[in-house]
Amino acid sequence: QLQASGGGLVQAGGSLRLSCAASVRTFSAYAVGWFRQAPGKEREFVASINWSGSNTFYADSVKGRFTISRDNAKNTVYLQLNSVKPEDRALYYCAAGAGSIYYTGIKMYDYWGQGTLVTVSS
């Protein structure tokens, strides 16, 4: 019900935009989060946005470099990655849930996309 896309190879310092398209009915009512998982590591929170797009929250590691936004008319949430670093290399997942955007755990989210891979060349 969630389809993440936009991943690919990016040079360190470059930019990439990820998209999360939803077929979930009433998608605009849900908070949406982006998570990532690097090889051998646990899935970690990246950013979240509330239902209207008026509030956002970021992990310290991406604050100032990544921007989350949404277009409810298109049922799509975006994650703009700027100033990409080698440590940003991971499989990126989007997820939708009904709770607070300030909760960074995965349990809040009911719907998950399949992930899109971001690879960084240095």
Disulfide bonds with the S-S distance in Angstrom:
Cys20-Cys94 2.15
